[in-house]
Amino acid sequence: MLLITLVIWIAYSIIEGLREGYYWYYKNRGEDGNNGDIHPIFSLQRGLVLAIIWLLAFVSFSALTGLLIAIAALKSTAFILSLMLIFSFIHNGVYYTTRNILNKNIYNLKWKDHSTTSTAKWTKFLTFRNRTIMFAIGMLGVLLLVIL
């Protein structure tokens, strides 16, 4: 169940990267100006998806292992934290690559690039190196949860 959820989360991360790549490309081509920061809406959407996954993981851990509720909640939370760490590597990689495909003048490093103009609060921290480290920690977390 965890591995299936991981694959679905990776697909979701890819779709989000593509969607936002196209969104920002077409938004920046128009003359509509800045209509406010949409990053909180993206975060809310991802939070809702993670809440649903947490609930499913909680039910799965509770039912499959027969463990105490507290342990199932802890494992579910660890799983969600692992998914959160994985998300940025895939999402941002797809996003920067998509933006470069649509406009060859930006994000020349594609997957390995980093935004210097975004209004998102975490952008300065989410360099390629940091995203890669977070991805490795997240995948290790999922692996440990599958093994345990």
C-alpha positions as CSV (number, residue, x, y, z in Angstrom):
1,M,0.0,0.0,0.0
2,L,2.8,2.4,0.9
3,L,4.6,1.8,-2.4
4,I,1.5,2.3,-4.4
5,T,0.9,5.6,-2.5
6,L,4.5,6.6,-3.2
7,V,4.0,6.0,-6.9
8,I,0.8,8.0,-6.9
9,W,2.5,10.9,-4.9
10,I,5.4,10.9,-7.5
11,A,2.8,11.1,-10.3
12,Y,1.0,13.9,-8.5
13,S,4.4,15.8,-8.0
14,I,5.1,15.5,-11.8
15,I,1.6,16.7,-12.7
16,E,1.9,19.6,-10.3
17,G,5.3,20.6,-11.8
18,L,3.8,20.5,-15.3
19,R,0.7,22.4,-14.4
20,E,2.6,25.1,-12.6
21,G,5.2,25.3,-15.4
22,Y,2.4,26.0,-17.9
23,Y,0.6,28.3,-15.5
24,W,3.5,30.6,-14.9
25,Y,4.6,30.5,-18.5
26,Y,1.2,31.6,-19.8
27,K,0.6,34.0,-16.9
28,N,3.9,35.8,-17.5
29,R,3.3,36.1,-21.3
30,G,0.1,38.1,-20.8
31,E,-0.3,41.7,-19.7
32,D,-2.4,40.8,-16.7
33,G,0.2,42.0,-14.2
34,N,0.6,40.6,-10.7
35,N,-2.7,39.3,-9.4
36,G,-1.3,38.4,-6.0
37,D,0.6,35.5,-4.6
38,I,-1.0,32.2,-5.6
39,H,1.6,30.1,-3.7
40,P,-0.7,29.8,-0.5
41,I,-3.4,28.3,-2.7
42,F,-0.9,25.7,-4.1
43,S,0.2,24.9,-0.5
44,L,-3.4,24.5,0.6
45,Q,-4.1,22.1,-2.3
46,R,-1.1,20.0,-1.4
47,G,-2.0,20.1,2.2
48,L,-5.4,18.7,1.5
49,V,-4.0,15.9,-0.7
50,L,-1.5,15.1,2.1
51,A,-4.3,15.1,4.7
52,I,-6.2,12.5,2.6
53,I,-3.1,10.4,2.2
54,W,-2.4,10.6,6.0
55,L,-5.9,9.4,6.7
56,L,-5.5,6.5,4.3
57,A,-2.1,5.6,5.7
58,F,-3.5,5.7,9.2
59,V,-6.3,3.3,8.3
60,S,-3.8,1.1,6.5
61,F,-1.3,1.0,9.4
62,S,-4.1,0.4,11.9
63,A,-5.8,-2.4,9.9
64,L,-2.7,-4.1,8.5
65,T,-0.5,-4.2,11.6
66,G,-3.1,-4.3,14.4
67,L,-0.9,-1.9,16.3
68,L,-2.0,0.7,18.8
69,I,-3.6,3.8,17.4
70,A,-0.7,6.0,18.6
71,I,1.9,3.9,16.6
72,A,-0.3,4.0,13.5
73,A,-0.6,7.8,13.8
74,L,3.1,8.1,14.2
75,K,3.9,5.9,11.2
76,S,1.3,7.8,9.1
77,T,2.8,11.1,10.1
78,A,6.4,9.8,9.3
79,F,5.1,8.7,5.9
80,I,3.6,12.1,5.2
81,L,6.8,13.9,6.2
82,S,8.7,11.6,3.9
83,L,6.4,12.4,1.0
84,M,6.7,16.1,1.7
85,L,10.5,15.7,1.5
86,I,10.2,13.9,-1.8
87,F,7.8,16.4,-3.4
88,S,10.1,19.3,-4.0
89,F,12.8,17.4,-5.9
90,I,10.3,16.0,-8.4
91,H,7.9,19.0,-8.6
92,N,10.6,21.6,-8.9
93,G,12.6,19.5,-11.3
94,V,9.6,19.0,-13.6
95,Y,8.6,22.7,-13.2
96,Y,12.1,24.1,-14.2
97,T,12.4,21.7,-17.1
98,T,8.9,22.5,-18.3
99,R,9.5,26.2,-18.1
100,N,12.8,25.8,-20.1
101,I,11.0,23.7,-22.8
102,L,8.4,26.5,-23.1
103,N,11.0,29.3,-23.0
104,K,14.7,28.4,-23.8
105,N,15.8,31.7,-22.2
106,I,15.0,30.7,-18.6
107,Y,16.1,27.9,-16.3
108,N,18.9,26.7,-18.6
109,L,19.9,24.1,-16.0
110,K,16.4,22.5,-16.3
111,W,16.0,20.0,-13.5
112,K,19.0,21.3,-11.6
113,D,18.0,25.0,-11.8
114,H,16.8,27.3,-9.0
115,S,14.5,30.3,-9.1
116,T,15.8,33.7,-8.2
117,T,12.6,35.6,-8.8
118,S,9.9,33.5,-7.1
119,T,7.8,35.0,-4.3
120,A,7.4,31.6,-2.7
121,K,8.9,31.6,0.8
122,W,10.9,28.4,0.5
123,T,12.5,29.1,-2.9
124,K,15.8,30.4,-1.6
125,F,16.2,27.3,0.5
126,L,15.1,24.8,-2.2
127,T,18.3,24.7,-4.2
128,F,19.1,21.6,-6.3
129,R,21.5,20.4,-3.6
130,N,18.9,20.8,-0.8
131,R,16.1,19.3,-2.9
132,T,18.3,16.3,-3.6
133,I,19.2,15.8,0.1
134,M,15.5,16.1,1.1
135,F,14.6,13.6,-1.6
136,A,17.2,11.1,-0.3
137,I,16.0,11.5,3.3
138,G,12.3,11.1,2.2
139,M,13.0,8.0,0.2
140,L,15.0,6.5,3.1
141,G,12.0,7.3,5.4
142,V,9.6,5.5,3.0
143,L,12.0,2.5,2.7
144,L,12.2,2.2,6.5
145,L,8.5,2.4,6.9
146,V,8.1,-0.4,4.3
147,I,10.7,-2.5,6.1
148,L,9.4,-2.0,9.6
